[in-house]
Amino acid sequence: MRVVAAYLLAVLGGNSKPSSDDIKSILGSVGADADDEKIDFLLSQLDGKDITEVIASGREKFASVPSGGGVAVAVSGGGGGGGAPAAAAEPEAKKEEKPEEKEESDEDMGFSLFD
């Protein structure tokens, strides 16, 4: 990730084709280690490609990836089956519950934690 960030910083700085030395100098300026294998791999993958087209292609791919939302509702539904039946059964359970009466109160004990 550091190598990609350094590459993008070089491009933003006006260098349309950053070299390995450019990336190493950017990483070295912030005290980060430069891995030659990762730099060479990145440069080989981006050789002859326009970085804006690569980014646009990546955005199209990420657009098709589900990002959650509905899954969290189904998972939090309950014990088994699907999320909808569990959600339907939940209001019935709340209706059946009656408030419990306290057997002892703070007044009967003679003290309170918040006094």
Number of C-alpha atoms within 10 A of each C-alpha: 7 16 23 14 13 19 27 16 15 18 14 10 10 9 13 13 17 17 14 16 12 15 23 19 14 19 19 12 9 8 9 13 11 18 12 14 9 14 21 14 11 15 18 10 10 13 11 9 10 11 16 9 10 11 11 11 11 11 11 10 10 11 9 8 8 9 9 8 8 10 12 10 13 15 13 12 19 16 9 9 11 13 18 13 12 16 15 11 12 13 10 10 9 9 8 8 8 7 6 6 6 6 6 8 9 9 8 8 8 7 9 9 5 4 4
